[in-house]
Amino acid sequence: MTINFNNVYIKEVSTVACKDEKEGNFGKLYDKTYDDYYAGCKTFEQAEIKMINDAVDTVIKKAGTKLDNIDVIIGADLLNQITPSAYASAQLNRPFLGVYNACASMCEEIIVGASLLQNKSISNVLCNVSSHNMTAERQYRNPVEYGCPKPKRSTFTVTGSAANILTKEKTNIKVSSVSIGTTTDMGVTDIYDMGSVMAPSAARTIYEHLKETDTSVDDYDLILTGDLGVYGKEILSVYMGEAYDIDLKDKLEDSACIIYDRKKQPHVKAGGSGPACLPLVAYTDVINRMKKGELKKVLLVATGALMSPTMNNQKLSLPSISHAVCLEVVR
Amino acid sequence: MNKERYKEITSKIVPKEDKVKNGIIAFLVGGLIGFLGEIIVVVLENNFNVEHKDATSIMIVILIFIASLCTALGFFDNLVVKAKAGLIVPITGFAHAMTSSMLDYKKEGFVTGIGANAFKLTGSVILYGVVAAYVFGTIRYLFFGG
C-alpha cells in the first residue's frame, strides 16, 4: 500500500546515543552521547525515558520552535506497553499517540504523522523513537548480568533515541511517498536470527514500493534497510533476486552493518538492531549527505520482527513487518 | 517462494557456531573449576581437620560465594562470554544465574522484585532436581533396599 504526499517535509532531526554508538562509525555526528547505560538515572528504563526527552528537547531547540507549536507527538520503543515513550510523553505534556511495530516503528511513525498532516488543523508532528540495549535484554532475553554467550548471527540492540519534526512548511527534504508493509512469516523460529526473520518482509515492501511508484532500483541513490545485520542483508539480496527478479546492486545498505565499527567492536556480532538503529544512521550521515547534495532520493526501509517471547515459547514462528519511506531533496 | 526453499537460502548464508572450539574451551575451563574445587577440598582436609564429606559441601558453598561475588562485582558475565559453558555448567553457573536475576530486579523492591524473580532462571533446575531426587530415591528404596 503506497501513499504519495505533496506537502510533508522534514523540518529537523535529532539523535542521542550511548557509548557503543559513540565508538561506532557515526559517533561524532550524534547531538548528544552518554558515557554509560544509566545516563545519570537510577534504572535503565528511566535512562531510556531521559534519552527520549533529551532527543525531543534537542530537536525543538535545533528547529528553533517551542513544544507548544507541536500539534501531536508520536512515540515508539521496544518495551511492553510502550513504557518509555508513554512516560516521556507525560513530561512533554502534548497530545500523544503511541505506536508499535518493533524495529519498523520509525517508518510507521512517519506514515502516521504524514497522514495526520493532511488534516488542516495539524501543521507540526513530532516523532520520537528509542531503544535501550539493557531494557530490551531484560524483557526479551536474560538478566543483563547473566551475559549468556551470543551466537554469530545475533545482533546488538542500539541504545539511543531519535526525533524528527514533520511539517507542512517547505524545507529541503521532502517525504514524497510511503509504503505500508504487510506482515510476513517465513517460518523462522530462531530468536537470535532476526536477519532471516525480517529479510522477506523487507523484500516484499521494497518490491511493492517500486511497483506502485513505478520506479526502479536505479531511480534511488540509496536503499537503506533498518536492522537486518550482515547476514540478513545478504539474504535480502539473494531473496530479492530469486523471488522478485530485482537486483538491488550496490544501492542497498543496511544500518545495522554500518552503525558500529564491527572490526573494533566484535561484541556486536552481526551488527546493530532496535528501532533506534535506522534513525541513528538516517538522521545523521544520510541526512547530512542529502543536505550536501550527494544523495537525492533515498528509500528508508525500517524492518521489524514482531517477536513475543510468549509465542516463541509456544513454538510459533516469528512474523515480521517492514515499512518504507521515500525521502527526496527539493530545491 | 516456499518456506523450505527459504530455509535453504538462510542456512547457506547464516554462519554456524564453532562447536568444537567452544566445546574445548568449555572442557578446559570446566575442568579448571573442578581442579580448583579439588584443591579447596584437599586444603580443608589437610589443614583444617575437616572430614571429606563435609569438605565437599564447604567447597561447593565457597564456589557459590565466589561466583556470586564476581557476578555482583559485575565481571562474571564477561567471563561467561569468553568461557561459555565452562562456567555455566558447574555450580558457579547456578549461583551466577540466581545472583544475576536478583541484581536485575533489585530496583523493583525486595518482595515484588528480588523475591519474585530470584529463581527466574534457576527455578527449573530446583524443581526438576527435587522431582528427580524423589523418583530415583523411590526406585532405590523399592528395588535396591534403600
Interface residues (C-beta under 8 A of the other chain):
Chain A: K42 T43 R138 N142 P143 V144 E145 Y146 G147 C148 P149 K150 P151 K152 R153 M186 G187 V188 D193 G195 S196 P200 Y231 E234 I235 V238 Y239 E242 A243 H267
Chain B: M1 K3 R5 Y6 K7 I9 T10 I13 V14 P15 E17 N22 T71 G74 F76 D77 N78 L79 V80 V81 K84 H96 A97 T99 S100 S101 L103 D104 K107 K120 L121
